[in-house]
Amino acid sequence: MALINTVDFFPPIVDDPYMFGQIAAANALSDVYAMGGQPKLAMNLLTFPNSELPLDAVKSILEGGNDKVCEAGATIVGGHSIDDKEPKYGLSVTGFAHPGDILSNSGKEGNLLVITKMIGTGILTTAAKADLLTEEENAEMEATMAFLNRYAWEAMQGLSIGGCTDITGFGLIGHAAEMASAGELTLELYSHKVPIFPKALEMAEMGIIPAGAYRNREYTEKDVSEFLSKDPAKDAELRALIDCLYDPQSSGGLLISVDEKDIKSLQERLGEKGCRTEVIGQFKSRGKTAIEIHD
């Protein structure tokens, strides 16, 4: 039996305290699923301004986290809180797996790359701060971030999985580049097959992009080559799409490297569990860069 320990917490990215608790918990639990394990125990990490944040809001954050941990089949066994000027919440999580089931964050030559959630939540949370989202768009964004990667993990069981990681602050490009580099491979990334929130593309065309996306682009620039058609009529659309690929995600989906023989089974299982099923790339022998972005 292998032990998996992880920890993650961050300040509020949505206004509703209960939803914030759910998203922060789903994000912290995700690393265990990405490594092929099952979360079993969790401990709360909480900071809040004691004199300013109503205790009802604190209670709602903890209730949101607890409900998401229960959905994962795990148990919160304690935690720690401190007085701080900015609220922050997350979890320290312990999970278990058979050593043979542990997944590395690398690709395997010839494997296809599947994504299990839409991307663009960093752009959308930025837009939400400026009241640029409708209630429906905001609700869809929040539900996506709160959705557990447990269901994608369940869909992988028994299939030929070459590696896995979850998409968080480094964005799709950053985490995909890590998978390719770890396997000493190159990923052909099919940019137009990546599921992106339509509103995120719209906001990106308007230049509403979080600073983290620019940092991600700068950090990974040397690892990326672009093989894209140059159509002036679609130039703004293409730039927006590329910006979304670098967008930092909160509680993003999994990137799964899977053998071609199991792709149909994986997609069927993911679809049954409410996950995205798009094949967004394929790993090949190492070229000049870790990522090749194609149309």
ZIVEN-V777986 format. One record per residue. N is the residue number from 1. RES is the residue in three letters. PHI is phi in whole degrees, -180 to 180 (none if undefined). D_LAST is the distance of its C-alpha to the last C-alpha in Angstrom with 2 decimals. Layout:
n->(N:N)
res->(RES:RES)
phi->(PHI:PHI)
d_last->(D_LAST:D_LAST)
This chain:
n->(1:2:3:4:5:6:7:8:9:10:11:12:13:14:15:16:17:18:19:20:21:22:23:24:25:26:27:28:29:30:31:32:33:34:35:36:37:38:39:40:41:42:43:44:45:46:47:48:49:50:51:52:53:54:55:56:57:58:59:60:61:62:63:64:65:66:67:68:69:70:71:72:73:74:75:76:77:78:79:80:81:82:83:84:85:86:87:88:89:90:91:92:93:94:95:96:97:98:99:100:101:102:103:104:105:106:107:108:109:110:111:112:113:114:115:116:117:118:119:120:121:122:123:124:125:126:127:128:129:130:131:132:133:134:135:136:137:138:139:140:141:142:143:144:145:146:147:148:149:150:151:152:153:154:155:156:157:158:159:160:161:162:163:164:165:166:167:168:169:170:171:172:173:174:175:176:177:178:179:180:181:182:183:184:185:186:187:188:189:190:191:192:193:194:195:196:197:198:199:200:201:202:203:204:205:206:207:208:209:210:211:212:213:214:215:216:217:218:219:220:221:222:223:224:225:226:227:228:229:230:231:232:233:234:235:236:237:238:239:240:241:242:243:244:245:246:247:248:249:250:251:252:253:254:255:256:257:258:259:260:261:262:263:264:265:266:267:268:269:270:271:272:273:274:275:276:277:278:279:280:281:282:283:284:285:286:287:288:289:290:291:292:293:294:295)
res->(MET:ALA:LEU:ILE:ASN:THR:VAL:ASP:PHE:PHE:PRO:PRO:ILE:VAL:ASP:ASP:PRO:TYR:MET:PHE:GLY:GLN:ILE:ALA:ALA:ALA:ASN:ALA:LEU:SER:ASP:VAL:TYR:ALA:MET:GLY:GLY:GLN:PRO:LYS:LEU:ALA:MET:ASN:LEU:LEU:THR:PHE:PRO:ASN:SER:GLU:LEU:PRO:LEU:ASP:ALA:VAL:LYS:SER:ILE:LEU:GLU:GLY:GLY:ASN:ASP:LYS:VAL:CYS:GLU:ALA:GLY:ALA:THR:ILE:VAL:GLY:GLY:HIS:SER:ILE:ASP:ASP:LYS:GLU:PRO:LYS:TYR:GLY:LEU:SER:VAL:THR:GLY:PHE:ALA:HIS:PRO:GLY:ASP:ILE:LEU:SER:ASN:SER:GLY:LYS:GLU:GLY:ASN:LEU:LEU:VAL:ILE:THR:LYS:MET:ILE:GLY:THR:GLY:ILE:LEU:THR:THR:ALA:ALA:LYS:ALA:ASP:LEU:LEU:THR:GLU:GLU:GLU:ASN:ALA:GLU:MET:GLU:ALA:THR:MET:ALA:PHE:LEU:ASN:ARG:TYR:ALA:TRP:GLU:ALA:MET:GLN:GLY:LEU:SER:ILE:GLY:GLY:CYS:THR:ASP:ILE:THR:GLY:PHE:GLY:LEU:ILE:GLY:HIS:ALA:ALA:GLU:MET:ALA:SER:ALA:GLY:GLU:LEU:THR:LEU:GLU:LEU:TYR:SER:HIS:LYS:VAL:PRO:ILE:PHE:PRO:LYS:ALA:LEU:GLU:MET:ALA:GLU:MET:GLY:ILE:ILE:PRO:ALA:GLY:ALA:TYR:ARG:ASN:ARG:GLU:TYR:THR:GLU:LYS:ASP:VAL:SER:GLU:PHE:LEU:SER:LYS:ASP:PRO:ALA:LYS:ASP:ALA:GLU:LEU:ARG:ALA:LEU:ILE:ASP:CYS:LEU:TYR:ASP:PRO:GLN:SER:SER:GLY:GLY:LEU:LEU:ILE:SER:VAL:ASP:GLU:LYS:ASP:ILE:LYS:SER:LEU:GLN:GLU:ARG:LEU:GLY:GLU:LYS:GLY:CYS:ARG:THR:GLU:VAL:ILE:GLY:GLN:PHE:LYS:SER:ARG:GLY:LYS:THR:ALA:ILE:GLU:ILE:HIS:ASP)
phi->(none:-102:-103:-119:-119:-150:-149:-160:-158:-160:-74:-60:-115:-134:-80:-76:-60:-63:-66:-58:-61:-65:-65:-62:-69:-60:-64:-69:-69:-60:-59:-66:-64:-64:-92:91:-110:-116:-67:-127:-129:-143:-129:-72:-122:-142:-126:-161:-75:-57:-93:-120:-86:-59:-63:-62:-68:-61:-60:-66:-60:-68:-66:-62:-63:-63:-64:-72:-64:-63:-61:-77:81:-111:-135:-83:-114:152:156:-151:-133:-140:-77:-149:-70:-120:-65:-147:-149:-178:-139:-100:-121:-115:-131:-134:-160:-69:-52:-72:-97:-65:-106:-87:-92:-136:-96:-136:-55:90:-69:-90:-111:-112:-113:-113:-140:-68:-112:118:-70:-65:-66:-68:-66:-66:-66:-63:-64:-101:57:-101:-108:-76:-59:-67:-65:-66:-65:-65:-61:-64:-63:-65:-68:-82:-70:-72:-76:-55:-73:-69:-60:-62:-67:-79:-59:84:-102:-85:-99:-87:171:-160:-153:-107:-94:-131:-64:-82:76:-59:-62:-62:-74:-66:-65:-61:-63:-66:-65:-63:-94:53:-129:-120:-102:-82:-100:-89:-59:-81:-97:-74:-75:-125:-56:-54:-67:-65:-62:-62:-67:-64:-63:-86:87:-90:-135:-67:-59:-60:-66:-68:-66:-63:-63:-63:-69:-102:-52:-69:-98:-126:-120:-112:-124:-120:-68:-102:-111:-55:-68:-114:-61:-63:-63:-67:-62:-65:-62:-62:-59:-66:-67:-96:-63:-68:-106:-109:54:-77:-82:-94:-105:-118:-90:-132:-64:-56:-67:-108:-64:-65:-63:-63:-63:-63:-65:-61:-61:-64:-98:84:-98:-72:-132:-69:-86:-113:178:-146:-86:-138:-59:-62:-106:-73:-131:-74:-125:-117:-88:-116:-62)
d_last->(43.06:40.62:40.72:37.63:38.28:35.91:36.43:34.41:35.48:34.45:35.77:35.19:31.76:33.07:36.45:37.88:39.72:39.51:35.73:35.40:37.47:35.30:32.02:33.61:35.06:31.90:30.14:33.03:33.25:29.59:30.06:32.59:30.32:27.50:30.14:31.22:34.42:36.34:37.59:41.36:42.87:41.78:43.57:43.03:42.29:43.27:44.16:45.38:47.74:50.92:52.58:49.71:47.50:49.38:50.17:48.83:45.36:45.78:46.92:43.90:41.48:43.34:43.54:39.79:39.26:42.00:40.68:37.23:38.92:41.10:38.12:36.85:40.26:41.31:44.22:44.73:47.77:48.34:46.78:47.65:47.58:48.55:49.30:46.53:45.64:42.08:41.39:39.21:38.83:37.38:38.56:39.61:38.71:40.16:38.64:39.52:37.94:39.14:38.26:36.54:34.18:33.00:29.23:27.92:24.83:23.21:20.85:22.06:20.75:19.19:19.03:16.31:15.57:16.56:16.86:20.00:19.93:17.90:17.24:18.41:22.12:22.81:21.78:23.71:26.81:26.81:26.69:29.39:31.72:31.68:32.29:29.06:28.36:30.22:32.28:29.92:26.81:28.88:30.19:26.81:25.67:28.97:28.96:25.57:26.86:30.18:28.80:29.93:27.75:30.82:29.40:26.25:28.67:30.90:28.14:27.54:31.20:32.11:28.61:27.27:25.53:24.56:24.27:23.57:23.36:23.26:21.09:23.48:24.07:21.62:18.64:15.77:14.72:18.43:19.41:16.58:17.53:21.09:20.47:18.86:21.62:24.34:23.54:23.09:19.64:16.03:13.38:9.96:8.27:5.66:5.45:5.81:8.42:10.38:13.57:14.56:17.87:17.59:20.41:18.71:15.89:18.84:20.83:18.17:18.00:21.77:21.71:23.19:21.80:24.07:25.25:24.07:20.39:21.34:23.38:20.63:18.35:21.40:22.36:19.12:18.04:19.57:17.70:14.10:12.18:9.05:7.21:5.44:7.10:10.30:11.53:14.71:15.17:12.21:12.80:14.68:12.31:9.46:12.31:13.56:10.55:10.68:14.43:14.35:12.82:15.95:18.27:21.39:22.24:25.76:26.37:22.74:21.85:21.75:19.11:20.48:20.08:21.40:22.50:20.86:24.34:24.58:21.23:22.76:25.80:23.99:21.88:25.12:27.05:24.59:24.52:28.31:28.59:26.50:23.46:19.75:18.54:14.74:13.42:10.62:10.83:13.37:15.91:16.96:19.72:19.70:18.01:18.44:16.86:16.67:13.01:10.04:6.98:3.81:0.00)
